Amino acid sequence: MDKEQMAIARLQDAARLSEHRYKKPLMVTYSGGKDSQVLVALAERAGINFEVVNSHTTADAPETVYFIREQFKAMEEREIKSCSTRSRQSAKLSCASFRSPVLRPVL
């Protein structure tokens, strides 16, 4: 099994766990970087039910914020639910309210 197929299998396992344990789709965190882009693309290829969340901070460059907005609009056109929160605390509250595992890109 190549690395892409292994990543897809792991996403499918995580999505099944989220649906079974929490009755919610898997949440994928999104920074607007290349790792986040790859993770969303892999989740789409995996054919899983997932949502994307971004924690907007004041440290984000304006270009990054615009890029994330554009990507979220494109995701919503592909019927992928996405949301952005304003701070780390609101992101934690938002994620807690979803009560589903959060998948973060790990290098």
N, C-alpha and C positions, 0 to 999 in steps of 0.2 A: 504494500500500500504506500503510495507516495505521500508527501507532506500535505498536499492540498486535500486529498481524500481523507487523510487522518484528521485534519482540522474540521472538515465537513462532518465526519462521524462524531467527533467530540461535540460539535455544535448541536447535532441532532440528539445526542444523549442529554445534553444540558437542557434543551428545549423540552424533551419528554419529562425530565425531572421537574422543570418549572410548571408544566401543565398538570402533572400528576400531584405534586406536593402543594403548589400554591394556587392552582387553577387560573394561572395568568401566563401570558406569553413571556418568553425570555427577554430581558432588557439588555441592550448593548449600549455601553457608554461611548460617546463620540466627541472627539476633540477637534475634528476637522483635519487631522494629520493623516499621513499615508497609512499608518497602522489601522486607524479607525476606518478609513476607506476600504482597506482590504478586508477587515472584519465584517463590515456590512455586505460587501460583495460575496464573501463566503457564506454568510447567513442566507442571502438570497439564493445562492446556488444549492444550499442545503435544503431549501424548500420548507423552512421552519416558520412557525409563527413567532415573530419578534417585534419589539419596539425599540426605538433609538432615543436616548436621552443625552443632552449636552448640559454641562454646568458652566454657564457663562460667568466669567470672572472679569474683573477690571484690568487684569493683566493681558487679556487677549488683544492682539493687534487688530485694528479696524478691518484689515484685509481678511483676517481669519473669520471675524464675525460675519462679514458679507458672504464669504465662501460657505460657511455653515448654513446661513439663511438660504442660499441658493440650493445647497444640497438637500436641506430639509424640504424645500418646495418640490424638488425633483423626487424625493422619496415619497412624499404624500401623493404625487401624481402616479407613483407606482403602488399606491395603497399601503405604504409602510408608515405606521403611526410614529411620529417623532415629536419631541418637545424639548424646550430649552428652559432651564431654571437660571435664576439670577445669582445665586451664591452657593457655596458648599453646603451651608446649613439647609437651604431650601431644597437642594438636590437630595440630601439625606432624607428630608421629610417626604419628598416626592417618591423616592425609591422605597421608603418604608411604607408609604401608602399603597404602592403597587404590590408589596410583599412577594416579590419574585426575585430570583437570583439575578445579580448584575454581572454581566460579562465585560471585563475590561481588557483592552489589548495588553499583552505581557510580552516583553522582549526577552 
